[in-house]
């Protein structure tokens, strides 16, 4: 079975690896990008970027950039979903449907009543949906649910109004009906343990900082914590990149030490501007990709990998299906390993990236010899 | 291949050796001298140099979720966040897994323990450890704020059942030992308790911090885990209450071994108009009188750093001192924790006295095998400050110079200027090699006897001890030369040292149900599989005590 191609022609994987390494080493600024659902692939991709002097990015990083910015500029008090499930007697859900894409977390939290905490246990959870006019997926959950309508573009303002209400400062009602903001702030303050849940990919950094500020203010007298949701693999990939490179992706290695810049090292911009003249890309997309813009090495899970114009193509297995994977599990709030669903011959993208990195490392006379 | 380290001054207190002799290495182990002189394939001239076992750090936060959160929170301290600031306070740390291994190796360290791995962060911690080159690593898994343990104590479950739970957690997380951090404090904080002490009960459970700690101490001892329960006491850093907590905990050791972490942060009294004074002498006396207890220091050094702790209550309170003014606090299933940046200033009375208290404890605790060399990296200071601390311990003149630079008011409140003791090389080797290996139960290291793992550091003697210990002349890891003249020359990957144990199947089934029903989590997620780490030999097992 063919698993590697150069210019559309079947080749051995060894030939393809050597060609890929050659392409990357000749590049002025190669881009290493893709989805990196499997942290093992991310770890190896960082080596490829390091040895090739390239830039490491994730195709979805823009979705979590506001959260990263808010966390590192401001900080936060945050909570894991399991603890919300057991302890939060009052939950403020911010946005039209922040659990879209995070359905398993929704089920984890709201399938049961809180059962920890002298004040919270034994009662039903109270849930306020700030944003939608209808309860939507919350119509069937345990607990008391009510909605407080708020346009999506005014959620950040609404949180700011709640902070003002909590602090007893003068404020306009903003998107709230008269008196509703002060009542909602009081409701949070009187919780045994309040949780504020939001989709961090839908709010801007200022709004996320506003949520963090509200939680911080609440903790002056009571307990409260924030749960930012980020569907997909990108936040986990950013976490992995932090320990390997020091930064949450968008990191360049062209000058030796890793250099991080959210704008300068944005992969899409690097390609469109012509800064990057080669790319290695990890794709779990079944559809054909248009990668003719720069010479591309494509690692694809597609049954018949089709990268229009890709110079080198590797067919790879699906992580967690064809081979084991390590990934960030949002219900767990950390990394877990998942075995393969079946044993097959499909190649792990991490192994291909590792081989390319080794090939590049040889050229750099690396003494990083311990990689098996 | 037989390698001879020839003619060095071998300082190996575990084997009572302090003399010039040769050391032989074969297949990654130290071996006896061959019968035939000159049969070595390779000879490394160590004449005039000091040869010790590789150093062991028993308490350094180098990996895991909280450490990574600190990296996220503080990008400005990474070497290359921007080209312009150049060297910054933490840039020497490197702030990545790779740099951690390189910097430790350059100083002659070969084993480092990450002392606060939450059960849920176990795979994360091991993934990071797997990416740290050269050194061997180990972890202590954190218990003592978890619903399972506190419920078992409340419900009067048997010692055997609790030991089974502890062993399941150690086994699943691939830990070497167990740590308890402000027992019950995080759980109490979730109940909005803001003041908590050794005999305070956790609301909703009705169990006290003392009960939790004593239960874990017994479980660890009964299970034959070599490293004693590693304790972060209540009220860290709180003047008066911290010293009370340390005293109560030491007195509660009651004939069983107990290790108290970063004891410097508990040496604080309330005398003086500032309400902050040294309890260093009293604490050192108490430790000297209690042979069951070992401690590490958590020395404060001046400069910017960041505090990383699973003591959520303490970190929440510490937000007020955050510098720069940002922090991340985590409410999680058990301990949670927090990351709070800190800038210890030489001209601050409080910070200067903290520095002095740490050195008082180092110098007044008499037995170097019961006091361990740590900064609680990065909480007291980054581990890259170790060379300066060696100099402060070994040279009274260096201490005097440092003391001269402090606010004059500090001298009135510390006995440090009067302390004449200077650590000898043998005492340094005891504190950083022989004793840590014994404390951890890792008998293959910490000494240079035949059969030991060939982790060997070689230093060029220098009157400036910071220079001497800042750059090893040579470091051998598993017999391979990895450092020469203070620079890394090879980067093999070490292993994580894990406890050789197995967990009870019934406890496994019980926890399958518990994690699912209580938290909606799968118990298999807590288990670290070696294959997930992508290393040929990710672990080396350490046996339990018989």
Contacts between the chains, C-beta under 8 A, distances in Angstrom:
chain1	res1	chain2	res2	distance
A	39	B	127	6.8
A	40	B	532	7.6
A	40	B	534	5.8
A	43	B	127	7.7
A	43	B	131	6.7
A	43	B	534	7.1
A	68	B	72	7.2
A	71	B	72	6.1
A	71	B	73	6.8
A	71	B	328	6.6
A	72	B	72	5.8
A	72	B	73	5.5
A	72	B	74	7.4
A	72	B	75	5.9
A	72	B	326	7.7
A	73	B	326	7.0
A	74	B	326	5.7
A	75	B	73	6.4
A	75	B	322	8.0
A	75	B	326	4.0
A	75	B	327	4.6
A	75	B	328	4.9
A	75	B	329	7.9
A	76	B	328	5.8
A	76	B	329	7.6
A	77	B	316	7.8
A	77	B	328	7.7
A	77	B	329	4.4
A	77	B	330	7.9
A	77	B	331	7.2
A	78	B	328	7.0
A	78	B	329	7.4
A	78	B	330	5.9
A	78	B	331	7.1
A	79	B	330	7.5
A	79	B	331	4.1
A	79	B	332	7.4
A	80	B	120	7.8
A	80	B	330	7.6
A	80	B	331	7.0
A	80	B	332	4.7
A	80	B	333	6.1
A	81	B	520	7.8
A	82	B	332	8.0
A	82	B	333	5.1
A	82	B	519	3.8
A	82	B	520	6.4
A	82	B	521	5.9
A	83	B	190	7.7
A	83	B	331	5.4
A	83	B	332	6.1
A	83	B	333	5.7
A	85	B	519	6.5
A	85	B	520	6.0
A	86	B	147	7.7
A	86	B	518	6.7
A	86	B	519	6.8
A	87	B	190	6.2
A	107	B	520	7.4
A	108	B	519	7.8
A	108	B	520	3.8
A	108	B	521	7.9
A	109	B	520	7.8
A	111	B	520	7.0
A	112	B	520	7.9
A	115	B	518	7.8
A	116	B	147	6.7
A	116	B	190	7.8
A	116	B	204	6.7
A	117	B	190	7.0
A	117	B	191	6.1
A	117	B	203	7.9
A	117	B	204	6.0
A	118	B	191	6.4
A	118	B	203	5.0
A	118	B	204	4.5
A	121	B	204	7.4
A	192	B	192	7.9
A	193	B	190	6.6
A	219	B	316	7.2
A	222	B	192	6.0
A	223	B	189	7.6
A	223	B	190	6.3
A	223	B	191	7.6
A	223	B	192	4.8
A	225	B	331	4.5
A	239	B	68	6.1
A	239	B	72	7.9
A	239	B	124	7.9
A	240	B	127	7.5
A	242	B	68	5.2
A	242	B	71	4.9
A	242	B	72	5.5
A	243	B	63	7.4
A	243	B	67	7.8
A	243	B	68	5.3
A	243	B	71	6.8
A	243	B	96	6.6
A	243	B	97	5.1
A	243	B	127	7.6
A	243	B	128	4.7
A	243	B	131	6.5
A	244	B	96	6.5
A	244	B	97	6.4
A	244	B	98	7.5
A	244	B	131	6.1
A	245	B	96	6.2
A	246	B	71	6.0
A	246	B	75	7.5
A	246	B	78	4.5
A	246	B	79	7.9
A	246	B	80	7.9
A	246	B	94	7.6
A	246	B	95	4.7
A	246	B	96	4.6
A	247	B	71	8.0
A	247	B	75	6.2
A	247	B	78	6.8
A	247	B	81	7.7
A	248	B	72	6.3
A	255	B	80	7.7
A	257	B	79	5.3
A	257	B	80	3.8
A	258	B	78	7.6
A	258	B	80	5.8
A	258	B	96	7.6
A	259	B	80	4.7
A	259	B	81	7.7
A	259	B	83	7.3
A	260	B	75	6.4
A	260	B	78	7.4
A	260	B	80	7.6
A	260	B	81	6.1
A	324	B	531	6.7
A	324	B	532	7.0
A	326	B	123	7.1
A	326	B	127	6.9
A	326	B	532	5.0
A	329	B	525	6.4
A	331	B	520	6.4
A	331	B	521	6.3
A	332	B	120	6.1
A	332	B	521	5.9
A	332	B	525	5.0
A	333	B	120	6.5
A	333	B	332	6.6
A	334	B	65	6.1
A	334	B	120	5.0
A	334	B	121	5.2
A	334	B	123	6.9
A	334	B	124	5.1
A	334	B	525	8.0
A	335	B	123	4.7
A	335	B	124	4.6
A	335	B	127	6.3
A	336	B	123	6.3
A	336	B	522	8.0
A	336	B	524	7.9
A	336	B	525	4.2
A	337	B	123	6.3
A	337	B	528	7.9
A	337	B	529	5.2
A	337	B	531	7.7
A	337	B	532	3.9
A	350	B	534	6.9
A	354	B	534	7.9
A	367	B	489	6.9
A	367	B	490	5.2
A	367	B	491	5.9
A	368	B	133	7.7
A	368	B	491	5.3
A	369	B	490	6.9
A	369	B	491	7.2
A	369	B	492	6.7
A	370	B	133	7.0
A	370	B	491	6.4
A	370	B	492	4.4
A	370	B	493	4.1
A	370	B	535	8.0
A	371	B	493	8.0
A	372	B	535	7.1
A	372	B	536	4.2
